[in-house]
Amino acid sequence: MSLRVRLTLAFVAVSLVAVGVTALLINRSIASSFQRYAANVRERQQTAVAEQLSLAYAATGAFELRRSGPGRGLPYVVLHPSGTVAGGNVGPEVSGQPPDFSRWRAIPINVNGQTVATAYFADIGTRGLPREALAQLGFAEDVFMREIGVALTLALLAGGAAAVAMAVYLARQITRPVRTLRESAQAIAEGDFSQRTGIQRNDDIGALARSFDQMTETLERNEESRRQLFADIAHELRTPLAVIRSTVQALGDGVYKPSAAHVETVMRRVDMLTQLINDIRDLSLAEVGQLRLERTDLAVEALLEAAHQRHAPLAAERDLTLRIENVADDALLWVDRTRIDQALDNLVRNALTHTPSSGAIAVRARRTTDAQGRHWVSLEVIDSGPGFGPDELPRVFDRFYRADSSRSRAQGGTGLGLAIVRGIARAHGGEAFARNNVDGPGATVSLRLPIEPTPP
């Protein structure tokens, strides 16, 4: 049974129960109120009839009322004290059966202070009378209640029909976007990540559809990254492998004579392949939270000095100024020295790659405190390059993302460096950030690490 059918049946059942209960309560309320009103009216009329019977007997010696008098329409019987019928308007010819006076209202008829007879009025137990008899006797309230019952029954049927129509409509409105989501999910399962639901609603289903579309966009972006990854890895592997193959083949064919230069060429390409494989491995471990850390105390000053020594020669070769700024004083970090060096090297190499000649790069450390009172050391690499474009900032830490893929590839980049920086930062309980400089050209990429006490 489909979801639409189940929802329709559920709505119909709930609606019919609600309409039925409402009709029952209304019927009982009307009946109770009307019966109280009718009983009060009949009691006053019956008392008036008893008084008229008393006056008639005093005047004529008989219990006869005028047809247009106050007793018209009220069923009653007058009995002598002996039990014989002295008058009235109810008999077997009207009711079809002898009256049961035990359930009728008795009002004594007094003349000159003496009870000469008793008038019995049909007050209860008349619902067994035929409709024609009730109408003839003037019991309009009973006829009215029966007509109310018929009207409520018709209203119940009309309400039920409306409930069915509304249930079908609501079930269709609810299941239509669900069906759209199902079809989109099926398309995604078949590999079509361009699917979007297009559902625009301001309710829970609309929120679900928006989340679904966001998920689809993420899947599409990841699929593009996966394809780009394979293309990048294929290119990065093909270039050094081609150099290695051609060099080895030339050596084997005697074109080249074995020399240290040729061995160095092969080893340099092997190192490139090794670095690529290591980067992919590190990133994979960082993304699943399994990056192994061997923490030790590390002085920030020593960290900056070591980074400067490693990169100063390349900076000088490219006519760049590389300086360090330590405003974190004597802060100590409880970190994995190798991993932090790796992250800082990635940041500095990225700055060296994108900073033009005669530019400047600063490696700075400073203390910060967040809103929760936690203390951090922020390692910042500030360059004077072109900075990031508006569309690039949100993605600079995505794996395999490169603002200029052709330029980065030509310079040996794989698009993994900043992604690895973020993975290392998060493994240490920190985070990585990127922003464009406000007071000049270039960008600042930072690695924020918590200041934690040295464990005993």
C-alpha positions in Angstrom: 0.0 0.0 0.0 1.5 3.3 -1.0 2.1 6.3 1.3 -0.6 8.3 -0.4 -3.3 5.6 0.2 -2.2 5.2 3.8 -2.3 8.9 4.4 -5.7 9.2 2.7 -7.2 6.4 4.8 -5.7 7.9 8.0 -7.1 11.4 7.2 -10.5 9.9 6.3 -10.7 7.9 9.5 -9.7 10.9 11.7 -12.1 13.2 9.9 -15.0 10.8 10.1 -14.4 10.2 13.8 -14.2 13.9 14.5 -17.4 14.7 12.5 -19.2 11.8 14.1 -18.2 12.8 17.7 -19.1 16.4 16.9 -22.5 15.4 15.5 -23.2 13.2 18.5 -22.3 15.9 21.0 -24.3 18.5 19.2 -27.3 16.2 19.0 -27.1 15.4 22.7 -26.7 19.1 23.6 -29.6 20.2 21.5 -31.8 17.3 22.8 -31.0 18.0 26.4 -31.5 21.8 26.2 -34.7 21.4 24.1 -36.2 18.8 26.4 -35.6 21.0 29.4 -37.3 23.9 27.7 -40.2 21.7 26.4 -40.7 20.2 29.8 -41.0 23.6 31.5 -43.5 24.7 28.8 -45.6 21.5 29.1 -45.7 21.8 32.9 -47.0 25.3 32.7 -49.6 24.3 30.0 -50.6 21.2 32.0 -51.2 23.2 35.1 -53.3 25.7 33.1 -55.3 22.8 31.6 -55.9 21.4 35.1 -57.2 24.8 36.2 -59.5 25.0 33.1 -60.8 21.5 33.8 -61.6 22.5 37.4 -63.5 25.6 36.1 -65.4 23.6 33.5 -66.5 21.0 36.0 -67.6 23.7 38.4 -69.7 25.3 35.7 -71.1 22.3 33.7 -70.4 19.2 35.8 -68.3 17.8 33.0 -64.6 17.8 32.2 -65.0 19.2 28.7 -62.7 21.8 27.2 -63.2 24.0 24.2 -61.2 22.8 21.2 -59.4 26.1 21.0 -58.7 26.2 24.7 -55.3 25.9 26.4 -55.5 22.1 26.5 -55.5 21.8 22.7 -52.7 19.4 21.6 -51.8 18.2 25.1 -52.5 14.4 25.7 -54.4 13.9 29.0 -57.0 11.7 30.7 -59.3 12.6 33.6 -60.0 9.8 36.1 -62.6 9.8 38.9 -61.4 8.7 42.3 -63.1 5.4 41.5 -60.7 5.0 38.5 -63.3 5.5 35.8 -62.5 7.8 32.9 -64.2 11.1 33.1 -62.7 12.8 30.1 -59.6 13.5 28.1 -58.3 13.3 24.6 -56.1 10.1 24.7 -57.5 6.7 24.1 -56.8 3.5 22.2 -58.0 5.1 19.0 -55.1 7.6 19.3 -52.3 5.7 20.9 -53.1 2.3 19.6 -52.8 0.9 23.1 -54.3 1.6 26.6 -52.4 4.4 28.3 -49.9 3.5 31.0 -50.9 6.1 33.7 -48.1 5.1 36.0 -45.7 7.1 33.9 -47.9 10.1 33.3 -48.0 13.3 35.4 -50.9 13.5 37.8 -52.5 16.8 38.7 -55.5 16.9 41.2 -58.6 18.7 40.0 -60.0 20.6 43.0 -63.4 22.2 43.1 -64.4 24.2 46.3 -61.4 22.8 48.1 -62.3 19.1 47.3 -60.5 16.8 44.8 -63.1 15.6 42.4 -60.8 14.0 39.9 -57.2 13.6 38.7 -55.9 14.7 35.4 -53.1 12.5 33.9 -50.8 14.2 31.3 -48.6 12.2 29.0 -45.2 13.7 30.0 -42.8 10.8 29.5 -42.9 7.5 27.8 -44.5 8.8 24.6 -41.6 8.1 22.3 -43.2 4.7 21.5 -46.2 6.4 19.9 -46.3 6.5 16.1 -45.2 9.7 14.3 -48.8 10.5 13.2 -50.0 10.1 16.8 -47.3 12.4 18.2 -48.2 15.0 15.5 -51.9 14.7 16.2 -51.3 15.0 20.0 -49.2 18.1 19.4 -45.9 16.7 20.7 -44.0 19.0 18.4 -40.8 18.6 20.4 -40.6 14.9 19.6 -41.1 15.6 15.9 -38.6 18.4 16.1 -36.0 16.1 17.7 -36.5 13.5 15.0 -36.0 16.1 12.3 -32.9 17.3 14.1 -31.6 13.7 14.0 -32.3 13.5 10.3 -30.5 16.8 9.7 -27.5 15.8 11.7 -27.3 12.5 9.8 -27.3 14.4 6.5 -24.7 16.8 7.8 -22.6 13.8 8.9 -22.8 12.4 5.4 -21.9 15.7 3.8 -19.1 16.2 6.3 -17.8 12.7 5.6 -17.8 13.4 1.8 -15.9 16.7 2.4 -13.5 14.9 4.7 -12.7 12.3 2.0 -12.2 15.0 -0.6 -9.9 17.0 1.8 -8.0 13.8 2.8 -7.3 13.0 -0.9 -6.1 16.6 -1.4 -3.9 16.7 1.7 -2.4 13.3 1.0 -1.6 14.4 -2.5 0.0 17.7 -1.3 2.1 15.8 1.2 3.2 12.9 -1.0 4.0 14.9 -4.1 7.3 16.4 -2.7 8.0 13.0 -1.1 7.7 11.4 -4.5 9.9 14.1 -6.0 12.5 13.4 -3.3 12.3 9.7 -4.0 12.8 10.2 -7.8 15.7 12.5 -7.2 17.3 10.0 -4.8 16.9 7.3 -7.4 18.6 9.5 -10.0 21.5 10.1 -7.6 21.7 6.4 -6.9 22.2 5.9 -10.7 25.0 8.5 -10.7 23.2 11.7 -11.8 24.4 14.2 -9.2 22.9 17.2 -11.1 19.5 16.4 -9.7 17.7 19.1 -7.7 14.2 18.8 -6.2 13.2 22.3 -6.9 10.8 22.2 -3.9 10.1 25.6 -2.5 8.1 25.3 0.7 8.4 26.9 4.2 7.8 23.8 6.2 9.6 20.6 7.3 9.3 19.0 3.9 10.8 22.2 2.4 13.6 22.1 4.9 14.2 18.4 4.0 14.3 19.3 0.3 16.8 22.1 0.9 19.0 19.7 2.9 18.7 17.1 0.2 19.7 19.7 -2.5 22.7 20.8 -0.4 23.7 17.1 0.0 23.4 16.7 -3.8 25.5 19.8 -4.4 28.1 18.3 -2.0 28.0 15.0 -3.7 28.4 16.7 -7.1 31.3 18.7 -5.8 32.9 15.7 -4.3 32.5 13.8 -7.5 34.1 16.6 -9.4 37.0 16.6 -6.9 37.3 12.8 -7.3 37.6 13.1 -11.0 40.0 16.0 -10.6 42.0 13.9 -8.1 42.4 11.1 -10.6 43.4 13.5 -13.3 45.9 15.3 -11.0 47.4 12.0 -9.7 47.6 10.7 -13.2 49.4 13.8 -14.3 51.7 14.0 -11.3 52.6 10.4 -11.7 53.0 10.5 -15.5 55.5 13.4 -15.6 58.1 12.0 -13.2 57.6 8.5 -14.4 58.1 9.7 -18.0 61.4 11.4 -17.0 62.5 8.3 -15.0 61.6 6.0 -17.9 63.3 8.1 -20.6 66.5 8.5 -18.5 66.7 4.8 -17.6 66.0 3.9 -21.3 68.7 6.3 -22.5 71.1 4.8 -20.0 70.2 1.3 -21.1 70.6 2.2 -24.8 73.9 3.8 -24.3 72.7 7.3 -25.2 73.7 8.5 -21.8 76.7 7.5 -19.9 76.1 6.7 -16.3 76.7 9.8 -14.2 75.8 11.4 -10.9 73.7 14.0 -12.7 71.5 11.4 -14.3 71.1 9.5 -11.0 70.2 12.8 -9.3 67.5 13.4 -12.0 65.9 10.1 -11.3 66.1 10.5 -7.6 64.5 13.9 -7.7 61.5 12.5 -9.6 61.3 9.6 -7.2 61.2 12.1 -4.3 58.4 13.9 -6.1 56.4 10.6 -6.3 57.2 9.8 -2.7 56.0 13.2 -1.6 52.7 12.9 -3.5 52.0 9.5 -2.0 52.9 10.7 1.5 50.6 13.7 1.1 47.7 11.6 0.0 48.3 9.2 2.9 48.5 12.0 5.5 45.4 13.7 4.2 43.4 10.4 4.3 44.5 9.7 7.9 43.7 13.3 9.0 40.2 13.2 7.4 39.3 10.1 9.4 40.9 11.3 12.6 43.6 8.6 12.6 46.6 10.9 12.2 49.2 9.6 14.7 50.7 12.3 16.9 53.8 12.1 19.0 53.5 15.1 21.2 56.4 16.9 22.9 57.0 20.4 24.4 57.8 22.8 21.6 58.9 26.4 22.1 57.3 28.8 19.5 60.6 30.6 19.1 62.5 27.4 18.1 59.7 26.5 15.7 59.9 29.9 13.8 63.7 29.8 13.7 63.8 26.4 12.2 61.2 27.3 9.6 63.2 30.4 8.6 66.4 28.3 8.2 64.7 25.8 6.0 63.1 28.3 3.6 65.5 31.3 3.6 67.7 30.0 0.8 64.7 29.5 -1.6 63.3 32.9 -0.6 66.7 34.5 -1.4 66.9 32.7 -4.7 63.5 34.1 -5.7 64.4 37.6 -4.5 61.9 37.5 -1.6 62.2 38.8 1.9 61.4 36.2 4.6 61.2 37.3 8.2 59.9 36.0 11.5 57.9 37.8 14.1 57.3 36.2 17.5 54.8 38.1 19.7 53.8 35.0 21.5 56.7 35.5 24.0 57.9 32.2 25.5 54.7 30.2 24.8 55.1 26.4 24.8 53.0 24.1 22.6 52.2 20.4 23.3 52.3 19.2 19.8 53.8 16.7 17.3 56.9 18.6 16.2 57.2 16.8 12.8 53.5 17.4 11.9 53.7 21.1 12.9 56.9 21.6 10.9 55.1 19.9 8.0 52.1 22.2 8.3 54.2 25.3 8.6 56.4 24.3 5.7 53.2 23.9 3.5 52.1 27.4 4.4 55.5 28.9 3.7 55.9 27.0 0.4 52.5 28.2 -0.6 53.4 31.8 0.1 56.8 31.4 -1.8 54.9 30.0 -4.8 52.4 32.9 -5.0 54.4 35.9 -4.0 56.1 37.8 -6.9 59.8 38.8 -6.9 60.8 41.6 -4.6 57.8 40.7 -2.3 57.9 40.0 1.4 56.7 37.0 3.5 56.3 37.1 7.3 56.0 34.1 9.6 54.4 35.4 12.8 53.3 33.8 16.1 51.0 35.5 18.5 48.8 34.7 21.4 45.0 34.9 21.2 42.1 34.3 23.6 38.6 33.3 22.5 35.2 34.2 23.9 35.3 31.1 26.2 38.6 32.2 27.7 40.7 29.5 26.0 44.3 30.5 25.1 45.8 29.9 21.6 48.9 30.4 19.6 48.3 31.5 16.1 51.0 30.7 13.5 50.5 33.1 10.6 52.1 33.2 7.2 51.6 36.7 5.6 52.5 37.2 2.0 52.3 40.1 -0.4 51.0 38.2 -3.4 47.7 38.6 -5.2 45.6 37.2 -2.4 42.4 35.0 -2.8 39.5 35.8 -5.0 36.0 36.0 -3.4 35.1 32.6 -4.8 38.4 31.0 -3.7 38.4 31.8 0.1 35.7 29.3 1.0 37.5 26.5 -0.8 41.2 27.1 -0.2 41.3 24.3 2.4 39.4 21.8 0.2 41.5 18.9 -1.0 42.9 19.1 -4.5 41.6 22.6 -4.9 43.9 25.0 -6.7 43.0 28.6 -7.7 45.1 28.3 -10.8 45.4 24.6 -11.6 47.7 25.0 -14.6 50.1 27.4 -12.7 50.1 25.3 -9.6 50.8 22.1 -11.6 53.7 23.8 -13.4 55.1 24.8 -10.1 54.7 21.3 -8.6 51.6 21.8 -6.5 49.0 19.1 -6.1 46.4 21.1 -4.2 46.9 19.0 -1.0 49.1 21.3 1.0 46.4 23.5 2.7 44.1 20.6 3.1 46.8 18.8 5.0 47.4 21.9 7.1 43.8 21.9 8.2 43.9 18.2 9.0 47.0 18.6 11.2 45.4 21.6 12.9 42.2 19.7 13.7 44.2 16.7 14.9 45.8 19.0 17.5 42.4 20.4 18.5 43.0 23.6 16.5 41.9 25.0 13.2 43.2 26.7 10.0 42.0 30.0 8.6 42.6 32.1 5.5 41.9 35.8 4.8 43.0 38.6 2.5 45.1 41.3 4.1 43.2 44.4 4.9 46.1 46.8 5.1 47.8 45.8 1.8 48.0 43.2 -0.9 48.4 39.5 -0.2 46.8 37.0 2.1 47.2 35.6 5.6 46.9 31.8 6.2 47.1 30.8 9.9 47.3 27.7 11.9 45.7 28.1 15.4 46.8 25.7 18.1 45.7 25.5 21.7 48.1 26.3 24.6 47.9 23.2 26.8 49.8 22.4 29.9 52.6 19.8 29.7 51.2 16.5 31.1 53.1 15.1 34.1 
